Amino acid sequence: MKAGDEYLKIVQWSVEDDCYVGTCPGVLRGGVHGDDEAAVYKELCEVVAETIELYKADAKPMPKPTASKSYSGRFVLRVEKELHQTLAIRAIQQGESLNSYCRKILKKAA
C-alpha cells in the first residue's frame, strides 16, 4: 500500500473551471486541474504523496484516513431552535416523522 492510499481522492469535471479538478479532502486545501481525467488523477496521487511526506518531515499529525471508511448511517446535526421548530412543523404537515422528512430533504440536496 502506498502512502496516499488511505485517503479519498476525487476527480470530477468542473463546469465553472472548464476542466477536471482533483481533490483530496482532509489532506489538501487546493486541488489539481487539467483537461485529461487520468492525468489529473495521476498528478493528484503524486501531490498527495508529497503532502504526506511534508506532514512527516514537519512531524505533524496525519489527517484521519478517509478511504474505505464505513458509515453508521447516523449523525447528529445541531441547528437553531427556530429551524428545528420549522422542520418539525413541516414534517407534521407532510404526515412524516422529523427524521424521515429531513432524510427526504437531504436526499434531494445530495
N, CA, C and O atoms as CSV, one atom per row, in Angstrom:
chain,resi,resn,atom,element,x,y,z
A,1,MET,N,N,0.851,-1.179,0.000
A,1,MET,CA,C,0.000,0.000,0.000
A,1,MET,C,C,0.898,1.244,0.000
A,1,MET,O,O,1.868,1.328,0.753
A,2,LYS,N,N,0.548,2.210,-0.867
A,2,LYS,CA,C,1.286,3.470,-0.959
A,2,LYS,C,C,0.784,4.448,0.098
A,2,LYS,O,O,-0.298,4.284,0.661
A,3,ALA,N,N,1.592,5.459,0.349
A,3,ALA,CA,C,1.297,6.430,1.404
A,3,ALA,C,C,-0.084,7.077,1.277
A,3,ALA,O,O,-0.758,7.276,2.287
A,4,GLY,N,N,-0.510,7.404,0.082
A,4,GLY,CA,C,-1.774,8.119,-0.090
A,4,GLY,C,C,-3.005,7.240,-0.218
A,4,GLY,O,O,-4.116,7.750,-0.358
A,5,ASP,N,N,-2.821,5.922,-0.173
A,5,ASP,CA,C,-3.944,5.016,-0.399
A,5,ASP,C,C,-5.018,5.081,0.683
A,5,ASP,O,O,-6.140,4.622,0.471
A,6,GLU,N,N,-4.684,5.642,1.826
A,6,GLU,CA,C,-5.657,5.737,2.918
A,6,GLU,C,C,-6.617,6.920,2.756
A,6,GLU,O,O,-7.530,7.102,3.561
A,7,TYR,N,N,-6.402,7.715,1.715
A,7,TYR,CA,C,-7.177,8.951,1.581
A,7,TYR,C,C,-7.996,8.969,0.293
A,7,TYR,O,O,-7.522,8.579,-0.774
A,8,LEU,N,N,-9.219,9.424,0.421
A,8,LEU,CA,C,-10.148,9.529,-0.693
A,8,LEU,C,C,-9.664,10.604,-1.659
A,8,LEU,O,O,-9.368,11.730,-1.262
A,9,LYS,N,N,-9.591,10.236,-2.923
A,9,LYS,CA,C,-9.196,11.183,-3.970
A,9,LYS,C,C,-10.358,11.290,-4.951
A,9,LYS,O,O,-10.891,10.280,-5.411
A,10,ILE,N,N,-10.739,12.507,-5.261
A,10,ILE,CA,C,-11.904,12.746,-6.113
A,10,ILE,C,C,-11.468,13.552,-7.334
A,10,ILE,O,O,-10.826,14.595,-7.201
A,11,VAL,N,N,-11.822,13.060,-8.527
A,11,VAL,CA,C,-11.598,13.809,-9.763
A,11,VAL,C,C,-12.957,13.971,-10.418
A,11,VAL,O,O,-13.653,12.990,-10.677
A,12,GLN,N,N,-13.325,15.202,-10.683
A,12,GLN,CA,C,-14.621,15.461,-11.311
A,12,GLN,C,C,-14.524,16.652,-12.252
A,12,GLN,O,O,-13.650,17.508,-12.118
A,13,TRP,N,N,-15.435,16.680,-13.196
A,13,TRP,CA,C,-15.474,17.777,-14.158
A,13,TRP,C,C,-16.051,19.009,-13.477
A,13,TRP,O,O,-17.049,18.917,-12.761
A,14,SER,N,N,-15.431,20.152,-13.697
A,14,SER,CA,C,-15.910,21.415,-13.166
A,14,SER,C,C,-16.374,22.285,-14.325
A,14,SER,O,O,-15.574,22.697,-15.165
A,15,VAL,N,N,-17.662,22.560,-14.362
A,15,VAL,CA,C,-18.210,23.439,-15.393
A,15,VAL,C,C,-17.637,24.839,-15.209
A,15,VAL,O,O,-17.308,25.517,-16.182
A,16,GLU,N,N,-17.522,25.258,-13.971
A,16,GLU,CA,C,-17.016,26.596,-13.659
A,16,GLU,C,C,-15.577,26.780,-14.157
A,16,GLU,O,O,-15.244,27.818,-14.729
A,17,ASP,N,N,-14.724,25.764,-13.936
A,17,ASP,CA,C,-13.317,25.853,-14.344
A,17,ASP,C,C,-13.075,25.335,-15.755
A,17,ASP,O,O,-12.003,25.547,-16.321
A,18,ASP,N,N,-14.074,24.653,-16.328
A,18,ASP,CA,C,-13.978,24.061,-17.665
A,18,ASP,C,C,-12.800,23.080,-17.770
A,18,ASP,O,O,-12.071,23.056,-18.761
A,19,CYS,N,N,-12.643,22.278,-16.718
A,19,CYS,CA,C,-11.583,21.265,-16.706
A,19,CYS,C,C,-11.882,20.272,-15.583
A,19,CYS,O,O,-12.815,20.454,-14.801
A,20,TYR,N,N,-11.065,19.216,-15.524
A,20,TYR,CA,C,-11.170,18.273,-14.420
A,20,TYR,C,C,-10.460,18.852,-13.209
A,20,TYR,O,O,-9.414,19.488,-13.337
A,21,VAL,N,N,-11.032,18.629,-12.032
A,21,VAL,CA,C,-10.441,19.094,-10.791
A,21,VAL,C,C,-10.296,17.886,-9.872
A,21,VAL,O,O,-11.255,17.149,-9.637
A,22,GLY,N,N,-9.089,17.695,-9.357
A,22,GLY,CA,C,-8.820,16.604,-8.431
A,22,GLY,C,C,-8.591,17.150,-7.037
A,22,GLY,O,O,-7.823,18.093,-6.850
A,23,THR,N,N,-9.260,16.553,-6.052
A,23,THR,CA,C,-9.123,16.987,-4.669
A,23,THR,C,C,-8.923,15.781,-3.758
A,23,THR,O,O,-9.234,14.646,-4.121
A,24,CYS,N,N,-8.400,16.052,-2.578
A,24,CYS,CA,C,-8.228,15.030,-1.550
A,24,CYS,C,C,-8.664,15.658,-0.229
A,24,CYS,O,O,-7.841,16.215,0.497
A,25,PRO,N,N,-9.964,15.566,0.084
A,25,PRO,CA,C,-10.496,16.220,1.285
A,25,PRO,C,C,-9.755,15.773,2.549
A,25,PRO,O,O,-9.487,14.589,2.751
A,26,GLY,N,N,-9.437,16.749,3.379
A,26,GLY,CA,C,-8.761,16.468,4.624
A,26,GLY,C,C,-7.252,16.507,4.519
A,26,GLY,O,O,-6.562,16.682,5.524
A,27,VAL,N,N,-6.729,16.345,3.308
A,27,VAL,CA,C,-5.274,16.339,3.118
A,27,VAL,C,C,-4.825,17.610,2.400
A,27,VAL,O,O,-3.870,18.263,2.822
A,28,LEU,N,N,-5.512,17.957,1.319
A,28,LEU,CA,C,-5.160,19.139,0.516
A,28,LEU,C,C,-6.221,20.207,0.654
A,28,LEU,O,O,-7.415,19.909,0.687
A,29,ARG,N,N,-5.795,21.431,0.732
A,29,ARG,CA,C,-6.747,22.543,0.721
A,29,ARG,C,C,-7.137,22.904,-0.705
A,29,ARG,O,O,-8.285,23.265,-0.961
A,30,GLY,N,N,-6.221,22.812,-1.607
A,30,GLY,CA,C,-6.478,23.133,-3.009
A,30,GLY,C,C,-6.732,21.880,-3.813
A,30,GLY,O,O,-7.218,20.875,-3.295
A,31,GLY,N,N,-6.396,21.956,-5.082
A,31,GLY,CA,C,-6.615,20.809,-5.940
A,31,GLY,C,C,-5.697,20.834,-7.139
A,31,GLY,O,O,-4.834,21.702,-7.272
A,32,VAL,N,N,-5.901,19.867,-8.003
A,32,VAL,CA,C,-5.125,19.705,-9.223
A,32,VAL,C,C,-6.093,19.881,-10.388
A,32,VAL,O,O,-7.212,19.372,-10.337
A,33,HIS,N,N,-5.685,20.586,-11.427
A,33,HIS,CA,C,-6.562,20.873,-12.563
A,33,HIS,C,C,-5.955,20.362,-13.860
A,33,HIS,O,O,-4.733,20.272,-13.986
A,34,GLY,N,N,-6.807,20.024,-14.828
A,34,GLY,CA,C,-6.310,19.631,-16.135
A,34,GLY,C,C,-7.412,19.166,-17.061
A,34,GLY,O,O,-8.556,18.985,-16.643
A,35,ASP,N,N,-7.061,18.974,-18.326
A,35,ASP,CA,C,-8.032,18.572,-19.347
A,35,ASP,C,C,-8.188,17.062,-19.483
A,35,ASP,O,O,-9.152,16.591,-20.087
A,36,ASP,N,N,-7.253,16.301,-18.928
A,36,ASP,CA,C,-7.279,14.846,-19.047
A,36,ASP,C,C,-7.546,14.237,-17.670
A,36,ASP,O,O,-6.756,14.410,-16.742
A,37,GLU,N,N,-8.658,13.527,-17.547
A,37,GLU,CA,C,-9.082,12.979,-16.256
A,37,GLU,C,C,-8.021,12.066,-15.636
A,37,GLU,O,O,-7.709,12.188,-14.451
A,38,ALA,N,N,-7.473,11.158,-16.434
A,38,ALA,CA,C,-6.470,10.221,-15.927
A,38,ALA,C,C,-5.198,10.946,-15.497
A,38,ALA,O,O,-4.594,10.601,-14.481
A,39,ALA,N,N,-4.795,11.949,-16.271
A,39,ALA,CA,C,-3.598,12.714,-15.926
A,39,ALA,C,C,-3.811,13.502,-14.634
A,39,ALA,O,O,-2.895,13.625,-13.822
A,40,VAL,N,N,-5.014,14.031,-14.447
A,40,VAL,CA,C,-5.323,14.766,-13.217
A,40,VAL,C,C,-5.256,13.816,-12.022
A,40,VAL,O,O,-4.723,14.174,-10.971
A,41,TYR,N,N,-5.794,12.610,-12.182
A,41,TYR,CA,C,-5.752,11.638,-11.086
A,41,TYR,C,C,-4.307,11.265,-10.749
A,41,TYR,O,O,-3.941,11.185,-9.576
A,42,LYS,N,N,-3.503,11.041,-11.757
A,42,LYS,CA,C,-2.095,10.686,-11.541
A,42,LYS,C,C,-1.370,11.800,-10.802
A,42,LYS,O,O,-0.640,11.550,-9.842
A,43,GLU,N,N,-1.576,13.029,-11.255
A,43,GLU,CA,C,-0.934,14.172,-10.601
A,43,GLU,C,C,-1.444,14.333,-9.171
A,43,GLU,O,O,-0.674,14.649,-8.264
A,44,LEU,N,N,-2.733,14.117,-8.977
A,44,LEU,CA,C,-3.322,14.209,-7.641
A,44,LEU,C,C,-2.654,13.209,-6.695
A,44,LEU,O,O,-2.312,13.557,-5.565
A,45,CYS,N,N,-2.469,11.977,-7.150
A,45,CYS,CA,C,-1.805,10.954,-6.332
A,45,CYS,C,C,-0.395,11.390,-5.956
A,45,CYS,O,O,0.040,11.184,-4.824
A,46,GLU,N,N,0.312,11.988,-6.896
A,46,GLU,CA,C,1.674,12.465,-6.637
A,46,GLU,C,C,1.672,13.598,-5.610
A,46,GLU,O,O,2.496,13.616,-4.697
A,47,VAL,N,N,0.753,14.530,-5.762
A,47,VAL,CA,C,0.671,15.667,-4.833
A,47,VAL,C,C,0.309,15.177,-3.432
A,47,VAL,O,O,0.854,15.668,-2.444
A,48,VAL,N,N,-0.599,14.222,-3.341
A,48,VAL,CA,C,-0.977,13.669,-2.033
A,48,VAL,C,C,0.235,13.005,-1.385
A,48,VAL,O,O,0.488,13.212,-0.198
A,49,ALA,N,N,0.982,12.214,-2.144
A,49,ALA,CA,C,2.176,11.548,-1.606
A,49,ALA,C,C,3.195,12.580,-1.116
A,49,ALA,O,O,3.790,12.409,-0.052
A,50,GLU,N,N,3.394,13.650,-1.891
A,50,GLU,CA,C,4.325,14.709,-1.485
A,50,GLU,C,C,3.839,15.409,-0.219
A,50,GLU,O,O,4.637,15.735,0.660
A,51,THR,N,N,2.542,15.638,-0.131
A,51,THR,CA,C,1.969,16.301,1.042
A,51,THR,C,C,2.152,15.435,2.284
A,51,THR,O,O,2.453,15.950,3.361
A,52,ILE,N,N,1.972,14.136,2.141
A,52,ILE,CA,C,2.166,13.216,3.264
A,52,ILE,C,C,3.622,13.255,3.730
A,52,ILE,O,O,3.898,13.233,4.929
A,53,GLU,N,N,4.544,13.314,2.778
A,53,GLU,CA,C,5.961,13.418,3.135
A,53,GLU,C,C,6.237,14.708,3.901
A,53,GLU,O,O,7.039,14.713,4.834
A,54,LEU,N,N,5.580,15.798,3.516
A,54,LEU,CA,C,5.743,17.066,4.240
A,54,LEU,C,C,5.198,16.973,5.655
A,54,LEU,O,O,5.805,17.490,6.593
A,55,TYR,N,N,4.054,16.316,5.813
A,55,TYR,CA,C,3.496,16.086,7.151
A,55,TYR,C,C,4.529,15.367,8.016
A,55,TYR,O,O,4.794,15.767,9.149
A,56,LYS,N,N,5.102,14.305,7.467
A,56,LYS,CA,C,6.080,13.506,8.216
A,56,LYS,C,C,7.333,14.313,8.524
A,56,LYS,O,O,7.832,14.268,9.648
A,57,ALA,N,N,7.849,15.052,7.543
A,57,ALA,CA,C,9.068,15.848,7.737
A,57,ALA,C,C,8.871,16.918,8.808
A,57,ALA,O,O,9.796,17.235,9.555
A,58,ASP,N,N,7.665,17.471,8.879
A,58,ASP,CA,C,7.362,18.504,9.864
A,58,ASP,C,C,6.855,17.922,11.183
A,58,ASP,O,O,6.510,18.662,12.105
A,59,ALA,N,N,6.814,16.582,11.266
A,59,ALA,CA,C,6.323,15.876,12.457
A,59,ALA,C,C,4.898,16.312,12.824
A,59,ALA,O,O,4.543,16.386,14.000
A,60,LYS,N,N,4.095,16.597,11.800
A,60,LYS,CA,C,2.689,16.966,12.013
A,60,LYS,C,C,1.858,15.699,12.067
A,60,LYS,O,O,2.167,14.728,11.377
A,61,PRO,N,N,0.807,15.692,12.876
A,61,PRO,CA,C,-0.067,14.509,12.905
A,61,PRO,C,C,-0.815,14.364,11.572
A,61,PRO,O,O,-1.299,15.342,11.001
A,62,MET,N,N,-0.893,13.150,11.110
A,62,MET,CA,C,-1.575,12.879,9.840
A,62,MET,C,C,-3.084,13.025,10.006
A,62,MET,O,O,-3.629,12.704,11.062
A,63,PRO,N,N,-3.765,13.514,8.953
A,63,PRO,CA,C,-5.230,13.539,8.993
A,63,PRO,C,C,-5.769,12.106,9.082
A,63,PRO,O,O,-5.098,11.158,8.675
A,64,LYS,N,N,-6.966,11.963,9.609
A,64,LYS,CA,C,-7.590,10.646,9.693
A,64,LYS,C,C,-7.843,10.126,8.281
A,64,LYS,O,O,-8.232,10.891,7.398
A,65,PRO,N,N,-7.623,8.830,8.063
A,65,PRO,CA,C,-7.884,8.241,6.748
A,65,PRO,C,C,-9.353,8.423,6.339
A,65,PRO,O,O,-10.254,8.387,7.178
A,66,THR,N,N,-9.571,8.618,5.048
A,66,THR,CA,C,-10.928,8.820,4.541
A,66,THR,C,C,-11.354,7.745,3.552
A,66,THR,O,O,-12.547,7.607,3.282
A,67,ALA,N,N,-10.416,6.980,3.004
A,67,ALA,CA,C,-10.768,5.908,2.072
A,67,ALA,C,C,-11.202,4.688,2.876
A,67,ALA,O,O,-10.701,4.447,3.974
A,68,SER,N,N,-12.117,3.938,2.333
A,68,SER,CA,C,-12.608,2.706,2.959
A,68,SER,C,C,-13.226,2.944,4.325
A,68,SER,O,O,-13.326,2.020,5.132
A,69,LYS,N,N,-13.633,4.156,4.586
A,69,LYS,CA,C,-14.298,4.460,5.849
A,69,LYS,C,C,-15.718,3.936,5.788
A,69,LYS,O,O,-16.399,4.085,4.773
A,70,SER,N,N,-16.162,3.326,6.868
A,70,SER,CA,C,-17.551,2.871,6.896
A,70,SER,C,C,-18.376,3.876,7.696
A,70,SER,O,O,-17.879,4.523,8.617
A,71,TYR,N,N,-19.613,3.986,7.331
A,71,TYR,CA,C,-20.507,4.954,7.957
A,71,TYR,C,C,-21.674,4.225,8.608
A,71,TYR,O,O,-22.186,3.250,8.060
A,72,SER,N,N,-22.090,4.696,9.770
A,72,SER,CA,C,-23.162,4.044,10.523
A,72,SER,C,C,-24.544,4.378,9.981
A,72,SER,O,O,-25.503,3.645,10.220
A,73,GLY,N,N,-24.646,5.487,9.248
A,73,GLY,CA,C,-25.964,5.931,8.802
A,73,GLY,C,C,-26.629,6.856,9.815
A,73,GLY,O,O,-27.791,7.233,9.661
A,74,ARG,N,N,-25.885,7.211,10.841
A,74,ARG,CA,C,-26.412,8.101,11.874
A,74,ARG,C,C,-25.436,9.245,12.098
A,74,ARG,O,O,-24.223,9.036,12.118
A,75,PHE,N,N,-25.958,10.443,12.265
A,75,PHE,CA,C,-25.144,11.578,12.672
A,75,PHE,C,C,-26.027,12.577,13.395
A,75,PHE,O,O,-27.241,12.606,13.196
A,76,VAL,N,N,-25.419,13.385,14.223
A,76,VAL,CA,C,-26.148,14.388,14.984
A,76,VAL,C,C,-25.950,15.731,14.294
A,76,VAL,O,O,-24.832,16.119,13.958
A,77,LEU,N,N,-27.045,16.417,14.094
A,77,LEU,CA,C,-26.996,17.719,13.440
A,77,LEU,C,C,-27.595,18.744,14.388
A,77,LEU,O,O,-28.752,18.627,14.791
A,78,ARG,N,N,-26.812,19.737,14.739
A,78,ARG,CA,C,-27.313,20.782,15.629
A,78,ARG,C,C,-27.750,21.979,14.786
A,78,ARG,O,O,-27.005,22.463,13.934
A,79,VAL,N,N,-28.955,22.438,15.038
A,79,VAL,CA,C,-29.497,23.588,14.315
A,79,VAL,C,C,-30.101,24.568,15.320
A,79,VAL,O,O,-30.255,24.252,16.499
A,80,GLU,N,N,-30.434,25.747,14.837
A,80,GLU,CA,C,-31.079,26.741,15.685
A,80,GLU,C,C,-32.473,26.243,16.079
A,80,GLU,O,O,-33.089,25.453,15.363
A,81,LYS,N,N,-32.955,26.716,17.227
A,81,LYS,CA,C,-34.277,26.304,17.719
A,81,LYS,C,C,-35.372,26.618,16.704
A,81,LYS,O,O,-36.307,25.840,16.519
A,82,GLU,N,N,-35.241,27.766,16.053
A,82,GLU,CA,C,-36.274,28.181,15.098
A,82,GLU,C,C,-36.326,27.225,13.899
A,82,GLU,O,O,-37.406,26.866,13.432
A,83,LEU,N,N,-35.147,26.818,13.406
A,83,LEU,CA,C,-35.109,25.879,12.289
A,83,LEU,C,C,-35.666,24.523,12.701
A,83,LEU,O,O,-36.394,23.889,11.937
A,84,HIS,N,N,-35.328,24.083,13.898
A,84,HIS,CA,C,-35.846,22.822,14.416
A,84,HIS,C,C,-37.378,22.863,14.435
A,84,HIS,O,O,-38.045,21.920,14.009
A,85,GLN,N,N,-37.911,23.961,14.932
A,85,GLN,CA,C,-39.367,24.118,15.003
A,85,GLN,C,C,-39.984,24.113,13.611
A,85,GLN,O,O,-40.980,23.428,13.379
A,86,THR,N,N,-39.408,24.863,12.688
A,86,THR,CA,C,-39.926,24.932,11.319
A,86,THR,C,C,-39.930,23.558,10.662
A,86,THR,O,O,-40.919,23.169,10.040
A,87,LEU,N,N,-38.835,22.825,10.796
A,87,LEU,CA,C,-38.752,21.486,10.206
A,87,LEU,C,C,-39.753,20.530,10.844
A,87,LEU,O,O,-40.383,19.729,10.153
A,88,ALA,N,N,-39.895,20.617,12.154
A,88,ALA,CA,C,-40.842,19.737,12.850
A,88,ALA,C,C,-42.273,20.015,12.390
A,88,ALA,O,O,-43.052,19.083,12.191
A,89,ILE,N,N,-42.614,21.269,12.225
A,89,ILE,CA,C,-43.964,21.636,11.771
A,89,ILE,C,C,-44.192,21.151,10.341
A,89,ILE,O,O,-45.248,20.596,10.034
A,90,ARG,N,N,-43.216,21.354,9.473
A,90,ARG,CA,C,-43.356,20.892,8.084
A,90,ARG,C,C,-43.476,19.376,8.012
A,90,ARG,O,O,-44.228,18.849,7.192
A,91,ALA,N,N,-42.747,18.681,8.857
A,91,ALA,CA,C,-42.840,17.217,8.892
A,91,ALA,C,C,-44.245,16.792,9.302
A,91,ALA,O,O,-44.822,15.883,8.706
A,92,ILE,N,N,-44.786,17.442,10.305
A,92,ILE,CA,C,-46.154,17.134,10.749
A,92,ILE,C,C,-47.142,17.403,9.622
A,92,ILE,O,O,-48.051,16.607,9.386
A,93,GLN,N,N,-46.964,18.526,8.925
A,93,GLN,CA,C,-47.857,18.865,7.817
A,93,GLN,C,C,-47.802,17.831,6.703
A,93,GLN,O,O,-48.795,17.604,6.012
A,94,GLN,N,N,-46.639,17.201,6.527
A,94,GLN,CA,C,-46.473,16.168,5.494
A,94,GLN,C,C,-46.875,14.789,5.998
A,94,GLN,O,O,-46.880,13.820,5.239
A,95,GLY,N,N,-47.210,14.705,7.282
A,95,GLY,CA,C,-47.585,13.423,7.865
A,95,GLY,C,C,-46.390,12.492,8.038
A,95,GLY,O,O,-46.532,11.270,7.974
A,96,GLU,N,N,-45.211,13.077,8.257
A,96,GLU,CA,C,-43.979,12.299,8.396
A,96,GLU,C,C,-43.324,12.590,9.737
A,96,GLU,O,O,-43.616,13.588,10.394
A,97,SER,N,N,-42.435,11.693,10.119
A,97,SER,CA,C,-41.609,11.975,11.285
A,97,SER,C,C,-40.576,13.020,10.884
A,97,SER,O,O,-40.292,13.197,9.700
A,98,LEU,N,N,-40.022,13.702,11.857
A,98,LEU,CA,C,-38.983,14.689,11.580
A,98,LEU,C,C,-37.794,14.009,10.897
A,98,LEU,O,O,-37.207,14.566,9.970
A,99,ASN,N,N,-37.446,12.818,11.351
A,99,ASN,CA,C,-36.323,12.087,10.779
A,99,ASN,C,C,-36.545,11.792,9.299
A,99,ASN,O,O,-35.673,12.080,8.479
A,100,SER,N,N,-37.685,11.229,8.947
A,100,SER,CA,C,-37.908,10.879,7.537
A,100,SER,C,C,-38.063,12.131,6.674
A,100,SER,O,O,-37.654,12.123,5.513
A,101,TYR,N,N,-38.640,13.199,7.211
A,101,TYR,CA,C,-38.760,14.446,6.463
A,101,TYR,C,C,-37.375,15.024,6.155
A,101,TYR,O,O,-37.108,15.423,5.021
A,102,CYS,N,N,-36.495,15.070,7.160
A,102,CYS,CA,C,-35.146,15.598,6.954
A,102,CYS,C,C,-34.342,14.699,6.017
A,102,CYS,O,O,-33.566,15.194,5.199
A,103,ARG,N,N,-34.521,13.384,6.129
A,103,ARG,CA,C,-33.814,12.454,5.237
A,103,ARG,C,C,-34.219,12.721,3.787
A,103,ARG,O,O,-33.373,12.719,2.893
A,104,LYS,N,N,-35.516,12.950,3.556
A,104,LYS,CA,C,-36.009,13.243,2.207
A,104,LYS,C,C,-35.396,14.541,1.674
A,104,LYS,O,O,-35.003,14.604,0.509
A,105,ILE,N,N,-35.314,15.558,2.503
A,105,ILE,CA,C,-34.723,16.836,2.095
A,105,ILE,C,C,-33.237,16.664,1.780
A,105,ILE,O,O,-32.749,17.205,0.787
A,106,LEU,N,N,-32.525,15.926,2.604
A,106,LEU,CA,C,-31.091,15.700,2.392
A,106,LEU,C,C,-30.850,14.897,1.115
A,106,LEU,O,O,-29.896,15.181,0.390
A,107,LYS,N,N,-31.680,13.914,0.826
A,107,LYS,CA,C,-31.529,13.128,-0.403
A,107,LYS,C,C,-31.698,14.013,-1.625
A,107,LYS,O,O,-30.959,13.876,-2.601
A,108,LYS,N,N,-32.662,14.918,-1.580
A,108,LYS,CA,C,-32.885,15.824,-2.716
A,108,LYS,C,C,-31.691,16.749,-2.902
A,108,LYS,O,O,-31.340,17.088,-4.032
A,109,ALA,N,N,-31.065,17.160,-1.807
A,109,ALA,CA,C,-29.954,18.103,-1.881
A,109,ALA,C,C,-28.651,17.446,-2.290
A,109,ALA,O,O,-27.750,18.119,-2.791
A,110,ALA,N,N,-28.537,16.150,-2.085
A,110,ALA,CA,C,-27.268,15.448,-2.367
A,110,ALA,C,C,-27.036,15.220,-3.844
A,110,ALA,O,O,-26.018,14.645,-4.228
